[in-house]
Amino acid sequence: MSPQDNIQSLTSIPENWIACKDCDLLIERMDATPGDRALCPRCANPLYQPRENSIERTLVLAITGLLLFLPANLLPVMYLHIVGQESTTTIYKGSLVLFQEGLYWTALLVFFASIAVPLCKLLLVAFVSGCLYLQRSSTLLPYAFRYYHYLDEWGMLEVYMLGVLVAVVKLKGMASVVPGIGLYCFIALLLVATTMSSLLDEDSFWRKIEQGLKDRPR
Amino acid sequence: MRHPLTARQLGLIRCHTCGKLAFDIGHDDYEEHCPRCHAHMHMRASNSLSRTWAMLITAAVLYVPANVLPIMTVTYFGAGEPDTIMSGIILLLQLGSYPIAAVIFIASILVPLLKMVALLILLLSVHLKWSLDDRQRTRLYRAVEMVGRWSMLDMFVIALLVALVNFGSLAQIVSGPGATAFGSVVVLTMLAATTFDARLIWDKEDTDG
């Protein structure tokens, strides 16, 4: 049954209907296998993209990310040597120093984009995919996954990584720069977090959350 | 081919957060909640155009101090002067770091500027009902949504440098007020892209056709 056949007789919304986020076109969901990517026929916006074992994989990656989180943020990212003196920095120290220098807004922005949001994203995905994996349903699930959706674009680990490269080049003429163990942890965290986001099948997560709440014994 | 049918034409609302379809029960904004994720549902993002205008204009105003005020001051063996975004790029060019200079130029100057121009075109095209290609405009919108975050690059560079270079009179890097203005520009243009409802681009065709 396609949307076009139903203009007159719509009393309930068929399960397999979806609408495009960017152009509102009504579309009938088709069977897709992992590797497929459904695009809107009118505006070419990606509609859904099934992923293999999305729940298990994102759960594992979220836990890995959480394990890497503390070392990546607390261990020195870089060592800098200038005429016999040494200094180091960590991810959180950057926002701390900006805060001490009085640029509160900038400090908060850096703190959120490089630390708080990536951490919240890992925690939320660990919670949601953990619940789905164990087939536990919770009324908190829709809220948790909603906030993941809102936070998604504000975590900027990959931009931070490019920032590290730029900072190294800028300092090259001034002093000698040595990467620290924190940098390797940070790169690992970045890879884990990015893979997690790309393997997360939002569309099927939402449907599973909905199904789980429906089946819950009252 | 039958004319394409949108959710709105059947009285359906697509939840902007989770994608669930629901009947429009005809309430005012903020009264209907998504049956799946409980987010507020709107047929179209409420006051999308005015909100986007407000943020775009604020971003454009702040773009001036962001580029004129110093973002940081590098002092090396007692000498040094405040750097703006552009003077930092020129300095990198003089040192011969062309690729990095290009990256910063694109991320800090070109992307925010092009983003604001693109949002301006999108807003004007909806207001004045320009007959531009809808598909192309949606593509432009998606590009704006996607590249915005990379402008944060300079903020992270500043955060790293001020924390790292702190050797007193020998060498010191201190942040400047331009950084605040620049950060605000980046956040405001990102928010402007989020509040703009791309479905408005298509509504004209759907009502006329």
Chai-1 contact restraints between the chains, C-beta under 6 A:
chainA,res_idxA,chainB,res_idxB,connection_type,confidence,min_distance_angstrom,max_distance_angstrom,comment,restraint_id
A,P3,B,L5,contact,1.0,0.0,6.0,A-B,restraint_1
A,Q4,B,R2,contact,1.0,0.0,6.0,A-B,restraint_2
A,Q4,B,L5,contact,1.0,0.0,6.0,A-B,restraint_3
A,L10,B,L10,contact,1.0,0.0,6.0,A-B,restraint_4
A,I13,B,L21,contact,1.0,0.0,6.0,A-B,restraint_5
A,W17,B,L21,contact,1.0,0.0,6.0,A-B,restraint_6
A,A19,B,A7,contact,1.0,0.0,6.0,A-B,restraint_7
A,A19,B,R14,contact,1.0,0.0,6.0,A-B,restraint_8
A,A19,B,L21,contact,1.0,0.0,6.0,A-B,restraint_9
A,D22,B,T138,contact,1.0,0.0,6.0,A-B,restraint_10
A,D22,B,A198,contact,1.0,0.0,6.0,A-B,restraint_11
A,C23,B,W202,contact,1.0,0.0,6.0,A-B,restraint_12
A,D24,B,T6,contact,1.0,0.0,6.0,A-B,restraint_13
A,D24,B,A7,contact,1.0,0.0,6.0,A-B,restraint_14
A,D24,B,R8,contact,1.0,0.0,6.0,A-B,restraint_15
A,D24,B,R199,contact,1.0,0.0,6.0,A-B,restraint_16
A,L25,B,P4,contact,1.0,0.0,6.0,A-B,restraint_17
A,L25,B,T6,contact,1.0,0.0,6.0,A-B,restraint_18
A,L26,B,L5,contact,1.0,0.0,6.0,A-B,restraint_19
A,L26,B,A7,contact,1.0,0.0,6.0,A-B,restraint_20
A,R42,B,P4,contact,1.0,0.0,6.0,A-B,restraint_21
A,C43,B,R135,contact,1.0,0.0,6.0,A-B,restraint_22
A,C43,B,T138,contact,1.0,0.0,6.0,A-B,restraint_23
A,L80,B,L164,contact,1.0,0.0,6.0,A-B,restraint_24
A,I82,B,F167,contact,1.0,0.0,6.0,A-B,restraint_25
A,I82,B,A171,contact,1.0,0.0,6.0,A-B,restraint_26
A,Q85,B,F167,contact,1.0,0.0,6.0,A-B,restraint_27
A,S87,B,L164,contact,1.0,0.0,6.0,A-B,restraint_28
A,S87,B,N166,contact,1.0,0.0,6.0,A-B,restraint_29
A,T89,B,A163,contact,1.0,0.0,6.0,A-B,restraint_30
A,T89,B,L164,contact,1.0,0.0,6.0,A-B,restraint_31
A,K93,B,A163,contact,1.0,0.0,6.0,A-B,restraint_32
A,G94,B,A159,contact,1.0,0.0,6.0,A-B,restraint_33
A,G94,B,L160,contact,1.0,0.0,6.0,A-B,restraint_34
A,G94,B,A163,contact,1.0,0.0,6.0,A-B,restraint_35
A,V97,B,V162,contact,1.0,0.0,6.0,A-B,restraint_36
A,V97,B,A163,contact,1.0,0.0,6.0,A-B,restraint_37
A,L98,B,A159,contact,1.0,0.0,6.0,A-B,restraint_38
A,L98,B,S175,contact,1.0,0.0,6.0,A-B,restraint_39
A,E101,B,S175,contact,1.0,0.0,6.0,A-B,restraint_40
A,L103,B,S175,contact,1.0,0.0,6.0,A-B,restraint_41
A,L103,B,A179,contact,1.0,0.0,6.0,A-B,restraint_42
A,L103,B,T180,contact,1.0,0.0,6.0,A-B,restraint_43
A,W105,B,T180,contact,1.0,0.0,6.0,A-B,restraint_44
A,T106,B,A179,contact,1.0,0.0,6.0,A-B,restraint_45
A,T106,B,T180,contact,1.0,0.0,6.0,A-B,restraint_46
A,T106,B,G183,contact,1.0,0.0,6.0,A-B,restraint_47
A,L109,B,G183,contact,1.0,0.0,6.0,A-B,restraint_48
A,V110,B,M155,contact,1.0,0.0,6.0,A-B,restraint_49
A,V110,B,A159,contact,1.0,0.0,6.0,A-B,restraint_50
A,A113,B,M152,contact,1.0,0.0,6.0,A-B,restraint_51
A,P142,B,C37,contact,1.0,0.0,6.0,A-B,restraint_52
A,P142,B,H38,contact,1.0,0.0,6.0,A-B,restraint_53
A,R146,B,T17,contact,1.0,0.0,6.0,A-B,restraint_54
A,R146,B,C37,contact,1.0,0.0,6.0,A-B,restraint_55
A,R146,B,A39,contact,1.0,0.0,6.0,A-B,restraint_56
A,H149,B,T17,contact,1.0,0.0,6.0,A-B,restraint_57
A,M156,B,R149,contact,1.0,0.0,6.0,A-B,restraint_58
A,M156,B,M152,contact,1.0,0.0,6.0,A-B,restraint_59
A,V159,B,R149,contact,1.0,0.0,6.0,A-B,restraint_60
A,V159,B,W150,contact,1.0,0.0,6.0,A-B,restraint_61
A,V159,B,M152,contact,1.0,0.0,6.0,A-B,restraint_62
A,V159,B,L153,contact,1.0,0.0,6.0,A-B,restraint_63
A,Y160,B,F156,contact,1.0,0.0,6.0,A-B,restraint_64
A,L162,B,L153,contact,1.0,0.0,6.0,A-B,restraint_65
A,G163,B,L153,contact,1.0,0.0,6.0,A-B,restraint_66
A,G163,B,F156,contact,1.0,0.0,6.0,A-B,restraint_67
A,G163,B,V157,contact,1.0,0.0,6.0,A-B,restraint_68
A,V166,B,I100,contact,1.0,0.0,6.0,A-B,restraint_69
A,V166,B,V157,contact,1.0,0.0,6.0,A-B,restraint_70
A,A167,B,V157,contact,1.0,0.0,6.0,A-B,restraint_71
A,A167,B,L160,contact,1.0,0.0,6.0,A-B,restraint_72
A,A167,B,L161,contact,1.0,0.0,6.0,A-B,restraint_73
A,V169,B,S97,contact,1.0,0.0,6.0,A-B,restraint_74
A,V169,B,I100,contact,1.0,0.0,6.0,A-B,restraint_75
A,G173,B,L95,contact,1.0,0.0,6.0,A-B,restraint_76
A,W206,B,C18,contact,1.0,0.0,6.0,A-B,restraint_77
A,E210,B,R36,contact,1.0,0.0,6.0,A-B,restraint_78
